[in-house]
């Protein structure tokens, strides 16, 4: 999916400058913006330990 910043912003209900800010300085962005972006782009988020192996975890697989 290739969306412009404006198209992405329109889908999220935010300003284009917010999308630009997320791209250029993600560390300054709100967590809420990240989750909105993930939702619009139909993506998920997986958190792992820094030193974790690249093998998939065979433990908990259910969502909250």
C-alpha positions as CSV (number, residue, x, y, z in Angstrom):
1,X,0.0,0.0,0.0
2,X,1.5,3.3,-1.1
3,X,-0.1,6.3,0.5
4,X,1.0,9.9,0.6
5,X,1.3,11.6,3.9
6,X,-1.9,13.5,3.1
7,X,-3.8,10.3,2.3
8,X,-2.5,8.7,5.5
9,X,-3.4,11.7,7.6
10,X,-6.9,11.8,6.1
11,X,-7.4,8.2,7.0
12,X,-6.2,8.8,10.6
13,X,-8.0,12.0,11.1
14,X,-4.8,13.9,11.9
15,X,-2.7,16.6,10.2
16,X,-0.3,15.8,7.4
17,X,2.4,17.5,9.5
18,X,1.8,14.9,12.2
19,X,2.6,12.1,9.8
20,X,5.6,14.0,8.6
21,X,6.8,14.4,12.2
22,X,6.3,10.7,12.8
23,X,8.5,9.9,9.8
24,X,11.2,12.4,10.6
25,X,11.3,12.3,14.4
26,X,9.5,9.1,15.5
27,X,10.9,9.4,19.0
28,X,8.9,12.6,19.5
29,X,5.6,11.1,18.4
30,X,2.7,10.0,20.6
31,X,2.2,6.3,21.1
32,X,-1.4,6.9,20.1
33,X,-0.2,8.0,16.6
34,X,1.8,4.8,16.2
35,X,-1.2,2.7,17.0
36,X,-3.4,4.7,14.6
37,X,-0.8,4.2,11.8
38,X,-0.5,0.5,12.5
39,X,-4.3,0.2,12.2
40,X,-4.6,2.2,9.0
41,X,-1.7,0.2,7.4
42,X,-3.1,-3.1,8.7
43,X,0.1,-3.8,10.6
44,X,0.9,-5.3,14.0
45,X,3.5,-4.6,16.6
46,X,5.7,-7.2,18.2
47,X,7.9,-6.4,21.2
48,X,10.9,-8.5,21.8
49,X,13.9,-8.5,24.1
50,X,17.0,-6.8,22.7
51,X,19.0,-10.0,23.0
52,X,16.2,-12.4,22.0
53,X,16.9,-14.9,19.3
54,X,15.2,-14.5,16.0
55,X,13.4,-17.8,16.4
56,X,9.6,-17.4,17.0
57,X,8.5,-17.8,20.5
58,X,6.5,-21.0,21.1
59,X,4.9,-19.6,24.2
60,X,1.9,-17.4,24.6
61,X,0.1,-16.9,21.2
62,X,-3.3,-15.5,22.2
63,X,-4.2,-11.8,22.0
64,X,-5.3,-9.9,25.1
